[in-house]
């Protein structure tokens, strides 16, 4: 019996008789030859039916197959540098075929479709070669995240998705009735991870997070995946060292293992080759001066208005884009205004209006991919912050306890998976980086 193989392994079976299982991605008929391009989830391969080599009924069946019909094809693998595919250079000389199901006319044709149509048919759109490539990169990013963290002493901890209090801000919460009590979908697992470090030293949580942001930008989803490492006995400088090693590993893994997928996406990987430690580091104050200089040199009044920024405000997408254009690799911006960030961030020594916070901005205009800080470790300062931010002390009593029993300097950050995949793939909108995105206007399918 011929061995059933995956398309990604086809190059290892040159000259062998094998079986492929998959779906018809495309069909070309030249009269004497039918080329079926088959996909199986691991790759794409060309299967060639020659009229003189197969039974007439088999040749006619190959001529009649619609896109997405499911098939089992047996034949001999042969090397041909002209053969298209992923991986390319090998094709299957078809000898037998079993048709499992003849598909109806596929709604997504090889022509331009509007975004709304594609999103309405997202369950089918993910079968396209481009979406396949993006989702394969995503899977590799997730595995690289776990591999690096586990290799560097971080222990995976699962944190609650239903929480009694806000972490990032009270205006972006999804509320839910928890048996008569008001609760929220988690914005972050960070606060719980701050408890976990006192048991395990270095931890991370990894899962979906929810932000009820009324934003329609290319960088926002209402449900997205985030990994959040947290480390005891770690200050902001040590945190940046962790981040640059971590992000560089993710990028390197994708370059090594997903070259074919990045090629499908047309990604200029030379820019990603630059992603090696150390990353540039500039302060918020320095960044503000750079943005002001760019604004002053801009003649376009609309662009000047977009770049307007007063001290104390957080950066928006236009500011991040302009800053990153000056760097060939990701850049750390640190020391954001205290009021522009979350309540739990350690103040800068001698400058209480500045926090020991740091964002990592990806180049090429992709902006923030991580946000982190050194956390407040002093009990009285944390209590003061809760009052200043108007947060209910009862809901945070357990969090305050962490400063009562063995408090130490500690730091952490969050990395958004979808933003990271968007940058690595070099695509325009992060809605393509998760199989079924949730946005302000979409909860179907």
C-alpha positions in Angstrom: 0.0 0.0 0.0 1.3 3.5 -0.9 2.3 5.6 2.2 -0.1 8.5 3.0 2.1 11.6 3.4 1.7 15.2 4.2 2.4 17.7 1.4 5.0 19.5 3.5 7.0 16.2 3.4 6.7 15.6 -0.3 10.4 16.5 -1.1 11.5 13.5 1.0 9.6 11.0 -1.3 11.1 11.7 -4.7 10.4 8.7 -7.0 8.1 7.0 -4.5 4.5 6.1 -4.9 2.5 7.9 -2.2 -1.0 9.1 -1.4 -2.1 12.6 -0.7 -5.4 13.6 1.1 -6.7 17.1 0.6 -8.9 19.6 -1.1 -8.8 21.0 -4.6 -7.4 24.6 -4.5 -7.2 25.2 -8.2 -7.6 23.3 -11.5 -6.1 23.9 -15.0 -7.1 21.8 -18.0 -5.0 21.9 -21.2 -6.7 19.1 -23.1 -4.2 16.3 -22.6 -3.3 17.3 -19.1 -5.2 18.3 -16.0 -3.4 20.0 -13.2 -5.0 19.8 -9.8 -3.4 22.0 -7.1 -4.2 20.2 -3.8 -3.9 21.6 -0.3 -3.9 19.6 2.9 -3.2 22.2 5.6 0.5 21.6 5.6 1.2 22.8 2.0 0.1 23.0 -1.6 1.1 20.4 -4.3 0.4 20.0 -8.0 -1.1 16.7 -9.1 -0.8 16.0 -12.8 -3.3 13.8 -14.7 -2.1 12.8 -18.2 -4.8 11.5 -20.5 -2.7 8.7 -21.8 -1.7 7.4 -18.4 -5.0 7.2 -16.6 -8.4 5.6 -17.3 -10.7 7.9 -19.3 -13.3 8.1 -16.5 -10.5 9.2 -14.0 -9.3 11.9 -16.4 -12.9 13.1 -16.9 -13.5 13.1 -13.1 -10.3 15.3 -12.7 -11.6 17.7 -15.4 -14.9 18.1 -13.5 -13.8 18.8 -10.0 -14.8 22.1 -8.4 -12.7 24.1 -6.0 -12.7 22.7 -2.4 -13.8 19.2 -3.5 -12.1 16.7 -1.2 -10.0 14.0 -2.7 -7.5 11.2 -2.1 -4.9 11.0 -4.9 -2.2 8.3 -5.3 0.7 8.6 -7.7 4.5 8.9 -8.0 6.4 11.9 -6.7 8.8 13.5 -9.1 11.1 16.4 -8.9 10.5 19.3 -11.3 12.0 22.7 -10.5 9.1 24.3 -12.4 6.4 22.6 -10.3 4.5 25.2 -8.2 3.7 24.4 -4.6 4.6 24.9 -1.0 7.2 23.5 -0.9 7.8 23.9 -4.7 9.9 21.8 -7.0 8.0 18.5 -6.6 4.7 17.2 -8.1 2.6 14.1 -8.1 2.1 12.1 -11.3 -1.5 11.0 -10.5 -2.5 7.4 -11.1 -5.6 6.9 -8.9 -8.1 9.2 -7.2 -11.0 8.8 -4.8 -13.5 11.7 -4.6 -14.8 12.0 -1.1 -17.1 14.9 -1.8 -17.9 17.1 -4.8 -18.0 20.7 -3.5 -20.7 23.1 -4.6 -19.5 26.3 -6.3 -17.2 28.0 -3.8 -18.4 31.5 -2.8 -14.9 33.0 -2.8 -13.6 33.1 -6.3 -10.2 34.2 -7.6 -11.2 37.8 -8.0 -11.4 40.9 -5.8 -13.9 40.7 -3.0 -14.8 43.4 -0.4 -13.7 43.1 3.1 -17.2 42.8 4.5 -17.9 39.9 2.2 -14.7 38.1 3.2 -15.3 38.7 6.9 -18.9 37.4 6.5 -17.4 34.3 5.0 -14.4 34.1 7.3 -15.0 30.4 7.9 -14.3 29.9 4.2 -11.8 32.7 3.7 -9.3 31.1 6.1 -8.8 28.4 3.4 -7.1 30.8 1.0 -3.3 30.6 0.6 -2.7 34.1 2.2 -4.9 33.4 5.2 -3.3 29.9 5.6 0.1 31.6 5.6 -0.8 34.1 8.2 -2.4 31.6 10.5 0.7 29.3 10.2 2.9 32.2 11.2 0.6 32.8 14.2 0.9 29.2 15.4 4.7 29.5 15.2 4.7 32.8 17.1 2.6 31.2 19.9 4.9 28.1 20.1 8.0 30.4 20.1 6.6 32.4 22.9 6.1 29.3 25.1 9.4 27.8 24.1 11.4 30.9 25.1 9.6 31.5 28.3 9.8 27.9 29.5 13.5 27.8 28.6 14.1 30.9 30.7 12.4 29.9 33.9 8.9 31.3 33.4 6.1 29.1 34.7 2.7 29.1 32.9 -0.1 30.2 35.3 -3.7 30.4 34.3 -5.4 33.5 35.5 -9.2 34.3 35.7 -11.1 35.5 32.8 -14.0 36.7 35.1 -12.7 39.4 37.5 -14.2 41.6 40.1 -12.2 44.8 39.2 -10.5 46.6 36.4 -6.8 46.3 35.6 -6.2 48.8 32.8 -9.1 51.2 33.1 -12.8 51.3 33.9 -13.9 52.7 30.5 -13.1 49.6 28.5 -14.7 46.8 30.5 -17.2 44.2 29.3 -19.6 43.8 32.2 -21.3 40.5 33.2 -23.8 39.4 35.8 -22.0 37.0 38.1 -24.9 35.4 40.1 -26.2 38.8 41.0 -22.9 40.5 41.4 -21.2 42.8 38.9 -18.1 41.3 37.3 -16.0 41.9 34.2 -14.2 40.0 31.4 -10.5 40.3 32.0 -8.5 43.0 30.4 -5.3 41.4 31.7 -4.1 38.7 34.0 -1.3 40.8 35.3 -2.6 41.6 38.8 -3.0 37.8 39.4 0.5 37.2 38.1 1.9 39.6 40.6 0.5 37.3 43.2 1.9 34.2 41.4 5.5 35.5 41.4 5.6 35.3 45.2 5.0 31.6 44.8 7.0 30.8 41.7 9.4 33.7 41.0 8.9 34.0 37.2 5.5 33.3 35.7 3.4 34.0 32.6 -0.2 33.8 31.6 -1.4 33.3 28.1 -5.0 33.7 26.9 -7.8 35.8 25.6 -8.3 39.3 26.9 -11.2 41.7 26.3 -11.3 45.5 25.8 -14.6 47.3 25.1 -12.8 49.9 23.1 -14.9 51.7 20.5 -12.1 51.8 18.1 -12.1 50.8 14.4 -8.4 51.1 13.7 -6.3 48.5 12.1 -4.6 47.8 15.4 -7.6 47.0 17.6 -9.8 44.0 18.4 -12.3 43.7 21.2 -11.0 40.1 21.9 -7.4 39.3 21.4 -4.7 37.0 22.8 -1.9 38.3 25.1 1.0 36.7 26.8 2.0 38.4 30.1 5.3 37.5 31.7 6.0 38.8 35.3 9.3 38.5 37.2 10.2 39.0 40.9 13.5 40.9 41.7 13.4 42.6 38.3 13.6 46.3 37.5 12.7 48.2 34.4 16.2 47.8 32.8 16.2 44.1 33.4 12.7 43.9 31.9 13.9 45.5 28.7 16.7 43.0 28.4 14.2 40.2 28.8 11.9 41.7 26.2 14.5 42.2 23.5 15.7 38.6 23.9 12.2 37.3 23.9 11.0 39.2 20.8 14.2 38.5 18.9 13.6 34.7 19.5 10.1 34.9 18.2 11.2 36.7 15.0 14.1 34.4 14.4 11.9 31.3 14.8 9.5 32.6 12.2 12.3 33.4 9.8 13.8 29.9 10.2 10.5 27.9 10.1 8.1 30.0 8.1 10.1 31.3 5.1 7.7 29.8 2.6 4.7 31.4 4.3 6.4 34.8 4.5 7.2 34.5 0.8 3.5 33.8 0.1 2.7 37.1 1.9 5.4 39.0 0.0 7.1 39.9 3.2 10.5 41.7 2.9 12.3 39.6 5.5 15.5 41.7 5.3 13.8 44.1 7.8 13.1 41.2 10.2 16.8 40.1 10.0 17.6 43.3 11.9 15.6 42.2 14.9 18.5 41.3 17.2 19.5 42.7 20.7 20.1 45.3 21.8 17.2 47.5 20.8 17.4 51.3 20.8 16.1 53.0 24.0 14.8 56.5 24.1 12.8 58.3 26.8 9.3 59.7 26.4 10.7 63.2 26.7 13.2 62.5 23.9 10.4 61.0 21.8 8.2 64.1 22.3 11.0 66.3 20.9 11.5 64.1 17.9 7.7 64.1 17.1 7.7 67.9 17.6 10.6 68.3 15.1 8.8 66.2 12.5 5.6 68.2 13.0 7.4 71.5 12.6 9.0 70.2 9.3 5.6 69.1 8.0 3.8 71.4 5.5 0.6 69.4 5.4 -1.8 70.9 7.9 -3.8 67.7 8.4 -0.6 65.8 9.2 0.5 68.5 11.5 -2.7 68.2 13.4 -2.4 64.5 13.7 1.1 64.8 15.1 0.2 67.4 17.7 1.0 66.0 21.2 1.3 67.7 24.6 3.4 66.4 27.4 1.3 64.0 29.5 -0.6 62.4 26.6 0.1 58.8 25.5 1.3 58.3 21.9 -1.2 57.5 19.2 -0.7 55.6 16.0 0.6 58.6 13.9 3.2 59.4 16.6 4.4 55.8 16.9 4.7 55.5 13.1 6.9 58.6 12.8 9.1 57.5 15.7 9.7 54.0 14.3 10.6 55.3 10.9 13.9 56.5 12.4 14.9 53.0 13.5 15.7 49.8 11.6 14.6 47.6 14.5 12.1 47.7 17.4 12.7 50.7 19.8 11.9 51.0 23.5 10.2 54.2 24.6 10.4 54.5 28.4 9.3 56.9 31.1 5.8 57.7 30.1 3.7 60.2 32.2 2.2 58.7 35.3 -1.3 59.8 34.4 -1.1 58.3 30.9 -0.5 54.8 32.3 -2.1 52.4 34.8 -2.2 53.0 38.5 0.2 50.2 39.5 3.4 51.6 37.8 6.4 52.6 39.9 7.2 56.3 39.8 10.5 57.6 38.4 12.9 58.5 41.2 12.6 62.2 41.9 9.9 62.6 39.2 6.6 61.3 40.5 4.9 62.6 37.4 6.8 60.1 35.3 6.4 56.3 35.6 8.9 53.5 35.2 7.0 52.2 32.2 8.2 51.1 28.8 6.6 50.3 25.4 8.2 48.4 22.6 7.4 49.9 19.2 7.9 47.7 16.1 9.4 49.4 13.0 7.7 50.1 9.6 4.8 51.9 11.3 3.5 48.8 13.2 3.7 50.6 16.6 3.3 49.1 20.1 3.6 45.4 20.4 4.5 45.2 24.1 3.7 47.4 27.1 5.2 47.0 30.5 6.6 48.5 33.6 8.2 48.1 37.0 5.4 47.7 39.5 4.8 49.7 42.7 6.2 47.6 45.5 5.6 50.1 48.4 2.3 49.5 50.4 1.6 53.2 51.2 2.2 54.4 47.6 -0.1 51.7 46.2 -2.9 52.7 48.6 -2.4 56.4 47.6 -2.6 55.4 43.9 -5.9 53.6 44.4 -7.4 56.7 46.0 -6.0 59.0 43.3 -7.4 56.8 40.6 -10.8 56.5 42.4 -10.6 52.7 42.5 -12.6 50.7 45.1 -10.1 49.5 47.8 -12.3 46.6 48.7 -11.9 45.0 45.3 -8.1 45.4 45.5 -7.6 44.3 49.1 -6.0 41.0 48.0 -3.7 42.9 45.6 -2.6 45.3 48.4 -1.8 42.3 50.6 1.0 41.5 48.2 2.8 44.6 49.5 2.3 43.6 53.1 4.0 40.2 53.0 7.4 40.0 51.4 7.1 42.8 48.8 10.0 43.0 46.3 10.8 45.0 43.2 9.1 43.3 40.3 8.3 44.0 36.6 6.3 42.6 33.8 4.9 43.2 30.3 2.2 42.1 27.9 2.7 41.2 24.3 -0.2 41.2 21.9 -0.2 38.1 19.6 -2.2 39.7 16.9 -0.1 42.9 16.7 3.1 40.8 16.7 1.8 38.6 13.9 0.7 41.6 11.9 4.2 43.1 12.0 6.0 39.8 11.3 3.7 39.1 8.3 3.9 42.7 7.1 0.1 42.9 6.6 -2.1 45.9 6.9 -4.8 44.9 9.4 -4.7 42.5 12.4 -8.2 41.1 11.7 -6.4 38.6 9.4 -4.1 37.3 12.2 -6.8 35.3 14.2 -9.2 32.8 12.7 -12.3 34.5 13.9 -11.7 38.1 14.8 -14.0 40.1 17.1 -14.3 43.8 16.3 -16.5 46.7 17.2 -18.9 45.8 14.4 -18.4 42.0 14.1 -19.3 39.0 16.2 -20.2 36.6 13.3 -19.2 34.0 12.4 
